[in-house]
Amino acid sequence: MDSINIKQLAEKLNLSTSTVSRAFRGHNDINKETKERILAMARELNYQPNHLASNLRENKSKTIAVVVPEIANNFFSRAINGIERMARDKGYHVLIYLTNDDFDKEVEFLSELHNGRVDGIIMSVTGEAKDHSYMHKIRKKSIPLVFFDRVYDDVVASKVLTNDYESSFTATKHLLEKGCKKIVYLVVNKNLSIGKMRMQGYCDALESSGIKFSEDLVIDCSNDMSSNMELLGQVFQTVKPDGVFASVERLALASYYVCHDLGIRIGQDLKIICFSSLEIAPLLNPSLSTITQPAFDMGGEAARILFRRLEDANPDEHENVVLASELIIRNSSL
């Protein structure tokens, strides 16, 4: 049988085309019996709804963008899963934009997205530069924007965060209670919002224990594993710390490699703890102590906020949600 259009289907059902269209879109104003009758007739007549044409009429792409600095990190892959689950339930597609922590790419992507290609944006930022004027194009176009994890404080938008300050404070106190006197803090970008909060928790925990903060113990690392290993090899041999607090998981893994190469016993000579969603953390030797963020829930919450904005169309309403991370103590810090 040749396929039919929505007008022909509506005529056979003795219903309006708008009623048939709303049934396929899951509107609540269509009663269950009517919806079932419409879907049954559609199957019988081999009718396929043209959502693309409908979206164009409504000036909607039914697509959202997710802009992230990386996907190799377990945190971001889990967050994307949380976003995708919610988007799928809402009938939306997800486009992933990977910046690789490159500010120029971030500017390029945001400049591309303000043209209406997507209905909304969920984003974790690179954290570079102080001029974020390119973000204002999104606001002028009334495209809903939700930040998660890594945010720009000077950009007005909804944000989904975790309790980074409290987590860092508690993790540092744990290392101090285990006898650490010289704890190095490993960071990739301390100018990021999360970098600032995590470092502040570290500093305040030291002060609360009567230990003077030393800038020399804050080690600026990079996203390159080999460079980090070379740097940490020098630090571990010259500074000789007894504790490591890594602000991101890649720096804890680099520390493990360096300790192995230098014969440093993790847990005995050097205690390590880090922010990480690494699934194999319990299987490392020794098992890695972690501050684990609720990545999947953060992604889901960011998506919920975005879809509320899309459905309510209130551009002046912004939400700040803070979820709790979990401190899991394992052998690397005992």
Number of C-alpha atoms within 10 A of each C-alpha: 6 6 10 14 14 19 15 12 19 19 11 11 16 9 14 13 17 11 17 22 19 14 21 16 13 12 12 10 10 15 10 11 8 15 19 13 12 22 15 12 15 21 10 10 15 14 17 13 16 11 14 12 12 13 12 11 9 10 11 15 19 20 16 25 21 21 22 24 22 17 17 8 15 16 25 21 18 20 25 24 16 20 25 22 16 18 21 11 8 15 11 17 14 18 14 14 18 16 21 14 17 14 16 11 16 25 16 12 16 20 15 13 19 22 13 15 14 20 23 26 24 25 25 22 22 23 22 16 8 8 8 13 10 14 18 15 15 21 16 9 11 17 21 25 25 26 25 25 23 20 22 20 10 9 14 15 19 21 26 24 23 19 17 27 19 18 23 28 21 17 27 26 20 18 22 19 12 14 13 19 14 20 25 24 22 25 21 18 18 19 14 18 17 22 19 16 20 24 23 17 21 25 19 19 22 21 12 11 11 9 14 11 16 12 9 9 16 16 18 13 18 16 13 11 15 11 13 23 21 12 17 22 18 13 15 19 11 9 14 14 18 21 27 26 25 26 25 21 21 21 27 23 19 22 24 22 16 20 19 12 11 12 10 16 14 23 20 13 14 22 24 28 29 27 27 23 21 15 10 9 19 17 9 12 12 18 18 28 24 29 24 19 24 18 25 20 17 27 29 22 23 30 29 17 21 26 20 12 21 15 8 10 13 12 14 9 10 17 12 14 16 15 16 14 19 14 19 15 17 17 18 25 24 18
